[in-house]
Amino acid sequence: MTHRTTPRRHRTRTLAAAAIAIAGTVLPAVPGASAQAATAWPCTPGAVYGQPLPSASVTAQLVRGGFNFLEGPTWDQRTGTLFLSNMQNPTGPQGVQPSSVLRFTPPATFETFIANSGSNGLAIAPDGSRLLAATHDNRTVSSYTLPDRVRTTVAANYQGRAFNSPNDLTIGQDGTTYFTDPNFQRGNRADEQGGRTSVFRVRNGVVSLVDDTLSQPNGVVLSPDGKTLYVGGSNSIVKYAVAADGSTSNRTTFASIRTPDGATIDCAGNLYWASYEEGLVRVFSPSGARLGTISAGRNITNAAFGGPDGRTLYITSGVPGSFGLYQVRLNVPGNPY
């Protein structure tokens, strides 16, 4: 969900819960969109889907711009709204990036949902009761109960050592959560991971190491059946086999991609991976074949499916100080978690 100290996915702890002054343009409502509770659209096992993209090269449309640095979009089916993190520039002697969780209600309403959230990547728990967040403010993975927004810690550390700066996460149907831990938002705080940047798993409150040999792992996503885990980093995407107990094995290279950031997946298992420096979302079939691209301005950080039927792809993209939320209609619904 993003890199560096210039906001690419991250932070919290000084934002005021003031109204958000946002400049930019507003699109017409997405067909079928509603501010009311959305109809559930879980992926249907065994369903057959066609080509995911209307054409090999698709351009997303700006919903609204004028944000500082957007990351971590995730759709809440119960309310028909999109959560996303808005990160600010590093502050204080520790160089930590404040951030807040915004809530977007189609077609054009943005509001601060959680001020000082310290969040980067976000995900809704399968039962819809909690918003999980990779929180770099205190270097943990957190959970915000919906709708009262009470914060609790999901993963505090690994073997007593603080994480670098949890960045992105994905959650399985059984609640097992996988998250990446690069050092992009660690700022001036001590390195307690011995120079390693890793992928971790938390299951039933126990944190386990998935892989500590990846350089700056970033986006992470599970396949719809929960049997494959994908992670981006070092200009490539790798994948792991996932066992019933959540453990992983058999790491292989899935595809090459320039500066991989956040990602999402559709119900057919097609991957949508943000290439930050290219300003593209690259789309791959489950076999790794390149299916096409989606453009959405410069420096794409992340993407997430949403909308009443799950076929609207939301994309966060821009330059620090001038980020926007984009959207595009696609042919295949996305995996909701």
C-alpha positions as a printed NumPy array, in Angstrom:
array([[  0.   ,   0.   ,   0.   ],
       [  2.888,   2.439,  -0.45 ],
       [  6.483,   3.495,  -0.033],
       [  8.914,   6.106,   1.254],
       [  8.583,   8.987,   3.591],
       [  6.659,  10.933,   1.057],
       [  3.137,   9.616,   1.789],
       [  2.759,   6.349,  -0.045],
       [  0.396,   4.503,   2.258],
       [  0.347,   5.589,   5.844],
       [  0.054,   7.379,   9.3  ],
       [ -1.812,   9.182,  12.148],
       [ -1.842,  11.047,  15.409],
       [ -2.332,  14.771,  15.086],
       [ -5.078,  15.243,  12.56 ],
       [ -8.02 ,  17.257,  13.744],
       [-11.475,  15.909,  13.087],
       [-12.27 ,  18.979,  11.088],
       [-14.226,  19.052,   7.889],
       [-12.219,  18.105,   4.828],
       [-11.686,  20.837,   2.301],
       [-11.343,  19.045,  -0.988],
       [-10.968,  20.474,  -4.411],
       [-11.675,  18.606,  -7.597],
       [-14.365,  17.293,  -9.827],
       [-17.244,  14.985,  -9.063],
       [-18.504,  12.248, -11.342],
       [-22.121,  11.38 , -11.892],
       [-23.356,   8.501,  -9.789],
       [-22.142,   5.056, -10.722],
       [-25.026,   3.141, -12.328],
       [-26.949,   1.414,  -9.574],
       [-25.003,   3.101,  -6.778],
       [-26.839,   3.954,  -3.584],
       [-26.065,   5.6  ,  -0.284],
       [-28.194,   2.933,   1.363],
       [-26.946,  -0.475,   2.465],
       [-25.404,  -2.31 ,  -0.465],
       [-26.538,  -5.699,  -1.644],
       [-24.068,  -8.395,  -0.661],
       [-21.979,  -9.648,  -3.566],
       [-19.721, -12.442,  -2.343],
       [-17.927, -14.435,  -4.999],
       [-19.854, -17.52 ,  -6.08 ],
       [-17.745, -20.708,  -6.029],
       [-17.677, -22.366,  -9.429],
       [-19.123, -19.392, -11.298],
       [-17.82 , -18.759, -14.799],
       [-16.739, -15.224, -15.668],
       [-15.698, -13.63 , -18.952],
       [-13.035, -11.078, -19.758],
       [-12.606,  -8.676, -16.818],
       [-11.723,  -5.547, -18.819],
       [-13.929,  -3.795, -21.402],
       [-10.75 ,  -3.323, -23.474],
       [ -7.023,  -3.956, -23.127],
       [ -6.424,  -0.367, -22.018],
       [ -8.984,   1.285, -19.743],
       [ -8.967,   4.769, -18.211],
       [-10.522,   5.417, -14.798],
       [-12.377,   8.669, -14.078],
       [-11.662,  11.065, -11.254],
       [-14.239,  11.088,  -8.469],
       [-12.559,  13.832,  -6.45 ],
       [ -9.065,  15.244,  -6.008],
       [ -7.293,  17.544,  -3.603],
       [ -6.282,  15.004,  -0.947],
       [ -2.767,  14.813,   0.452],
       [ -1.981,  11.103,   0.001],
       [ -4.591,   8.354,  -0.327],
       [ -4.166,   4.677,   0.471],
       [ -5.916,   1.52 ,   1.542],
       [ -9.401,   1.699,  -0.031],
       [-11.848,  -0.971,   1.162],
       [-15.584,  -1.299,   0.539],
       [-18.153,  -1.726,   3.323],
       [-21.052,  -3.725,   1.89 ],
       [-23.344,  -3.045,   4.832],
       [-23.379,   0.711,   4.354],
       [-22.481,   0.97 ,   0.671],
       [-19.475,   3.167,   1.446],
       [-15.736,   3.152,   0.811],
       [-13.13 ,   3.629,   3.548],
       [ -9.671,   4.944,   2.693],
       [ -6.655,   6.378,   4.505],
       [ -5.532,   9.958,   3.929],
       [ -1.922,  10.339,   5.041],
       [ -0.104,  13.561,   5.821],
       [  3.562,  14.56 ,   5.699],
       [  5.94 ,  13.315,   8.423],
       [  5.911,  15.337,  11.632],
       [  7.812,  15.544,  14.913],
       [ 11.249,  14.226,  15.848],
       [ 10.235,  10.658,  14.985],
       [  9.127,  11.611,  11.48 ],
       [  5.789,   9.798,  11.707],
       [  3.05 ,  10.435,   9.148],
       [ -0.332,  11.355,  10.641],
       [ -3.351,   9.85 ,   8.897],
       [ -7.114,   9.579,   9.154],
       [ -9.74 ,   7.218,   7.789],
       [-12.095,   8.883,   5.336],
       [-15.488,   7.536,   4.319],
       [-16.78 ,   8.061,   0.802],
       [-20.511,   7.697,   0.158],
       [-21.245,   7.604,  -3.582],
       [-21.641,   9.661,  -5.563],
       [-19.829,  12.582,  -3.947],
       [-19.775,  12.694,  -0.131],
       [-16.486,  12.528,   1.783],
       [-16.161,  12.767,   5.562],
       [-13.622,  12.006,   8.282],
       [-14.651,   8.688,   9.798],
       [-11.713,   8.145,  12.196],
       [ -9.379,  11.036,  12.958],
       [ -5.823,  10.175,  14.037],
       [ -6.232,   6.593,  12.873],
       [ -2.536,   6.072,  12.121],
       [ -3.613,   3.88 ,   9.214],
       [ -2.325,   2.862,   5.829],
       [ -3.855,  -0.334,   4.417],
       [ -7.441,  -1.189,   5.403],
       [ -9.73 ,  -4.221,   5.197],
       [-13.235,  -5.061,   6.384],
       [-13.534,  -8.213,   8.51 ],
       [-15.582, -10.967,   6.825],
       [-18.482, -10.498,   9.267],
       [-18.523,  -6.757,   8.548],
       [-18.151,  -5.81 ,  12.21 ],
       [-14.634,  -4.385,  12.185],
       [-12.282,  -2.285,  10.092],
       [ -8.777,  -3.731,  10.194],
       [ -5.899,  -1.338,   9.653],
       [ -2.148,  -1.517,   9.15 ],
       [ -1.25 ,   1.219,  11.632],
       [  2.163,   2.786,  11.413],
       [  1.557,   5.322,  14.198],
       [  2.258,   2.664,  16.837],
       [  3.729,   0.06 ,  14.448],
       [  0.921,  -2.478,  14.89 ],
       [ -2.091,  -3.978,  13.163],
       [ -5.269,  -2.521,  14.668],
       [ -8.989,  -3.159,  14.583],
       [-11.676,  -0.473,  14.722],
       [-15.075,  -1.764,  15.782],
       [-17.907,  -0.558,  13.57 ],
       [-19.811,   1.611,  14.176],
       [-18.403,   2.843,  17.518],
       [-14.811,   3.058,  16.164],
       [-13.173,   1.64 ,  19.311],
       [ -9.56 ,   0.703,  18.571],
       [ -7.924,  -2.533,  19.716],
       [ -4.61 ,  -4.176,  18.813],
       [ -4.622,  -7.249,  16.561],
       [ -0.834,  -7.718,  16.23 ],
       [  1.427,  -5.815,  18.647],
       [  4.882,  -7.183,  17.764],
       [  6.783, -10.256,  16.653],
       [  8.61 , -12.133,  19.412],
       [  8.683,  -8.962,  21.487],
       [ 10.203,  -6.782,  18.744],
       [  8.275,  -3.879,  17.25 ],
       [  7.334,  -4.12 ,  13.596],
       [  8.806,  -1.609,  11.138],
       [  5.618,   0.029,   9.836],
       [  2.765,  -2.308,   8.848],
       [  1.669,  -1.246,   5.408],
       [ -0.948,  -3.422,   3.751],
       [ -3.122,  -6.349,   4.775],
       [ -5.611,  -8.942,   3.608],
       [ -7.989, -11.088,   5.608],
       [ -9.374, -14.556,   4.936],
       [-12.895, -15.83 ,   5.509],
       [-11.75 , -17.446,   8.774],
       [-10.247, -14.181,  10.031],
       [ -6.608, -15.079,   9.393],
       [ -4.85 , -11.836,   8.484],
       [ -1.649, -11.409,   6.461],
       [  0.237,  -8.117,   6.432],
       [  3.384,  -6.609,   4.977],
       [  5.97 ,  -4.79 ,   7.084],
       [  8.33 ,  -2.612,   5.01 ],
       [ 10.072,   0.331,   6.685],
       [  8.526,   3.13 ,   4.618],
       [  6.741,   4.766,   7.563],
       [  9.12 ,   3.814,  10.352],
       [ 10.577,   7.303,  10.237],
       [ 13.31 ,   7.935,  12.811],
       [ 12.195,   5.204,  15.186],
       [ 14.528,   2.352,  16.11 ],
       [ 14.829,  -0.669,  13.832],
       [ 13.802,  -3.651,  15.965],
       [ 13.612,  -6.089,  13.048],
       [ 17.35 ,  -6.271,  12.436],
       [ 17.165,  -4.762,   8.964],
       [ 14.555,  -7.281,   7.806],
       [ 11.346,  -6.348,   6.03 ],
       [  8.787,  -9.122,   6.231],
       [  5.373, -10.615,   5.659],
       [  3.496, -11.8  ,   8.762],
       [  0.36 , -13.755,   9.592],
       [ -1.859, -13.301,  12.641],
       [ -4.318, -16.066,  13.494],
       [ -6.224, -16.381,  16.752],
       [ -4.024, -13.671,  18.23 ],
       [ -0.744, -15.433,  17.39 ],
       [  1.713, -13.652,  15.062],
       [  3.787, -15.895,  12.781],
       [  6.449, -15.112,  10.201],
       [  5.57 , -15.823,   6.577],
       [  8.742, -14.54 ,   4.888],
       [ 11.592, -12.24 ,   5.976],
       [ 13.615, -12.441,   2.761],
       [ 11.556,  -9.995,   0.67 ],
       [ 12.878,  -6.481,   0.197],
       [ 10.177,  -3.938,   1.097],
       [  7.072,  -6.127,   0.639],
       [  4.075,  -3.96 ,  -0.096],
       [  0.704,  -5.086,  -1.476],
       [ -0.758,  -8.378,  -0.259],
       [ -3.917, -10.21 ,  -1.324],
       [ -5.551, -13.629,  -0.959],
       [ -7.193, -15.53 ,  -3.797],
       [-10.996, -15.863,  -3.535],
       [-10.704, -19.476,  -2.375],
       [ -8.081, -18.53 ,   0.215],
       [ -5.573, -21.046,  -1.101],
       [ -3.039, -18.615,  -2.606],
       [ -1.342, -15.571,  -1.085],
       [  0.181, -12.913,  -3.363],
       [  2.746, -10.32 ,  -2.23 ],
       [  4.369,  -7.496,  -4.197],
       [  7.933,  -6.245,  -3.793],
       [ 11.261,  -5.772,  -5.628],
       [  9.599,  -5.291,  -9.025],
       [  7.843,  -8.632,  -8.852],
       [  4.827, -10.42 ,  -7.426],
       [  5.396, -13.674,  -5.572],
       [  2.831, -16.219,  -4.49 ],
       [  2.573, -18.834,  -1.756],
       [  0.362, -21.877,  -1.276],
       [ -1.887, -21.455,   1.769],
       [ -2.866, -24.458,   3.883],
       [ -6.107, -24.867,   5.84 ],
       [ -4.375, -23.69 ,   9.025],
       [ -3.208, -20.479,   7.322],
       [  0.428, -21.556,   6.997],
       [  2.222, -20.873,   3.717],
       [  4.71 , -22.756,   1.539],
       [  6.092, -23.101,  -1.996],
       [  6.965, -19.496,  -2.766],
       [  7.269, -18.86 ,  -6.499],
       [  7.467, -15.789,  -8.722],
       [  4.063, -14.99 , -10.183],
       [  4.836, -11.993, -12.423],
       [  7.178,  -9.069, -12.921],
       [  5.91 ,  -5.541, -12.367],
       [  7.566,  -2.19 , -11.88 ],
       [  7.26 ,  -0.666,  -8.354],
       [  4.349,  -2.821,  -7.152],
       [  2.102,  -1.166,  -4.574],
       [ -1.392,  -2.168,  -3.416],
       [ -3.569,  -4.782,  -5.056],
       [ -6.97 ,  -6.395,  -5.216],
       [ -8.527,  -9.44 ,  -6.875],
       [-11.772, -10.257,  -8.644],
       [-14.056, -13.255,  -8.266],
       [-12.383, -15.018, -11.194],
       [ -9.   , -14.738,  -9.491],
       [ -7.666, -12.011, -11.782],
       [ -5.198,  -9.751,  -9.981],
       [ -5.242,  -5.94 , -10.176],
       [ -1.849,  -4.644,  -9.055],
       [ -0.905,  -0.979,  -8.769],
       [  2.373,  -0.046, -10.45 ],
       [  3.204,   3.123,  -8.542],
       [  5.687,   4.789, -10.882],
       [  3.885,   3.745, -14.06 ],
       [  0.544,   5.185, -12.938],
       [ -1.134,   1.957, -14.017],
       [ -3.083,  -0.905, -12.544],
       [ -1.787,  -4.002, -14.281],
       [ -4.247,  -6.859, -14.608],
       [ -3.082, -10.485, -14.523],
       [ -4.992, -13.723, -14.984],
       [ -4.598, -16.442, -12.318],
       [ -1.938, -18.009, -14.557],
       [  0.088, -14.779, -14.654],
       [ -0.908, -13.754, -18.187],
       [ -1.135,  -9.985, -18.733],
       [ -4.719,  -9.032, -19.529],
       [ -4.403,  -5.264, -19.815],
       [ -4.008,  -2.028, -17.894],
       [ -6.089,   0.622, -16.161],
       [ -4.707,   4.155, -16.039],
       [ -5.622,   6.671, -13.343],
       [ -3.177,   9.536, -13.249],
       [  0.278,   9.414, -11.698],
       [  1.55 ,   7.238,  -8.875],
       [ -1.189,   4.684,  -8.222],
       [ -1.055,   3.373,  -4.664],
       [ -3.968,   0.964,  -4.363],
       [ -7.268,  -0.373,  -5.674],
       [-10.413,  -2.002,  -4.303],
       [-13.681,  -3.326,  -5.684],
       [-16.996,  -1.917,  -4.504],
       [-20.392,  -0.702,  -5.562],
       [-23.74 ,  -2.489,  -5.181],
       [-22.733,  -5.251,  -7.601],
       [-19.003,  -5.298,  -6.832],
       [-18.007,  -4.249, -10.351],
       [-16.738,  -0.735,  -9.616],
       [-12.976,  -0.575,  -9.144],
       [-11.85 ,   2.315,  -6.943],
       [ -8.264,   3.533,  -7.374],
       [ -6.118,   5.917,  -5.315],
       [ -3.599,   7.907,  -7.319],
       [ -1.786,  11.238,  -7.527],
       [  1.227,  13.145,  -6.297],
       [  1.799,  14.068,  -2.628],
       [ -0.424,  17.026,  -1.85 ],
       [ -2.723,  16.354,  -4.808],
       [ -4.163,  12.844,  -4.64 ],
       [ -7.478,  11.675,  -6.015],
       [ -9.983,   8.85 ,  -5.85 ],
       [-10.816,   7.337,  -9.25 ],
       [-13.362,   4.783, -10.397],
       [-14.034,   2.555, -13.367],
       [-16.718,  -0.01 , -14.194],
       [-15.447,  -3.512, -14.999],
       [-17.006,  -6.775, -16.158],
       [-16.24 ,  -9.097, -13.252],
       [-17.172,  -8.423,  -9.615],
       [-14.35 ,  -8.196,  -7.098],
       [-13.649, -10.285,  -4.073],
       [-15.202,  -8.358,  -1.164],
       [-12.547,  -9.072,   1.476]])
